[in-house]
């Protein structure tokens, strides 16, 4: 059932589960009082993960982190010590 777009001015509370299909944009502050699980790449400009892990080869590293940022590093090899990228 598609009811179209609806705008709510004020507070909205959902006591059960909610599923959102498509894109979701949140403007303003957001508080999560429980765990937050992100499946996929977390693209947050103010969050840095320096060590992204140990990878068997450069191809696997590039597939898992296609957009490296300054300050990120990884180890490549099948054991330690490994090459630093």
C-alpha positions as CSV (number, residue, x, y, z in Angstrom):
1,X,0.0,0.0,0.0
2,X,1.5,3.3,-1.1
3,X,0.1,6.3,0.7
4,X,2.5,8.8,-1.0
5,X,4.7,11.3,0.8
6,X,3.5,12.7,4.1
7,X,5.2,15.4,6.2
8,X,4.9,15.4,10.0
9,X,5.7,18.6,11.8
10,X,6.6,17.7,15.4
11,X,7.7,14.5,17.1
12,X,7.2,11.0,15.7
13,X,7.7,7.8,17.8
14,X,7.9,4.2,16.5
15,X,7.5,1.6,19.2
16,X,8.2,-1.4,17.1
17,X,10.4,-2.2,14.1
18,X,10.7,0.2,11.2
19,X,12.0,-0.6,7.7
20,X,13.0,2.1,5.2
21,X,13.4,1.4,1.6
22,X,15.4,3.8,-0.6
23,X,17.6,6.6,0.7
24,X,17.3,8.1,4.2
25,X,18.6,11.6,5.0
26,X,18.7,12.7,8.6
27,X,19.2,16.4,9.3
28,X,20.1,17.4,12.8
29,X,21.5,15.4,15.8
30,X,20.9,11.7,16.1
31,X,21.3,9.6,19.2
32,X,21.5,5.8,19.2
33,X,20.9,4.3,22.7
34,X,21.8,0.8,21.6
35,X,24.2,-0.8,19.2
36,X,24.7,0.5,15.7
37,X,25.6,-2.0,13.0
38,X,26.7,-0.8,9.6
39,X,26.8,-3.3,6.8
40,X,29.0,-1.9,4.1
41,X,31.6,0.9,3.9
42,X,31.2,3.6,6.6
43,X,31.8,6.9,4.7
44,X,32.1,9.4,7.5
45,X,34.4,12.4,6.8
46,X,35.2,12.9,10.5
47,X,35.9,9.2,11.4
48,X,39.3,7.8,10.6
49,X,40.3,4.2,10.9
50,X,44.1,4.2,10.6
51,X,44.8,0.4,10.5
52,X,42.4,-1.2,8.1
53,X,43.7,-4.7,8.6
54,X,45.9,-7.5,7.2
55,X,45.3,-8.6,3.6
56,X,46.8,-11.5,1.6
57,X,47.6,-9.3,-1.4
58,X,47.2,-5.8,-2.9
59,X,44.2,-6.8,-5.0
60,X,42.3,-7.9,-1.9
61,X,43.2,-4.7,-0.1
62,X,42.1,-2.6,-3.0
63,X,38.8,-4.5,-3.3
64,X,38.0,-4.0,0.4
65,X,39.2,-0.4,0.6
66,X,38.8,1.2,-2.9
67,X,38.9,4.8,-1.6
68,X,41.9,5.0,0.8
69,X,42.3,8.3,2.7
70,X,45.4,10.0,4.1
71,X,46.4,8.4,7.4
72,X,45.0,4.9,6.6
73,X,47.4,2.0,6.4
74,X,47.2,-1.8,5.9
75,X,49.5,-4.8,6.2
76,X,49.8,-7.0,3.1
77,X,51.1,-10.6,3.4
78,X,50.2,-14.0,4.7
79,X,52.0,-13.5,8.1
80,X,53.7,-11.0,10.3
81,X,55.9,-9.2,9.6
82,X,54.2,-7.9,6.4
83,X,54.5,-5.1,3.9
84,X,53.0,-1.8,5.1
85,X,50.8,0.1,2.6
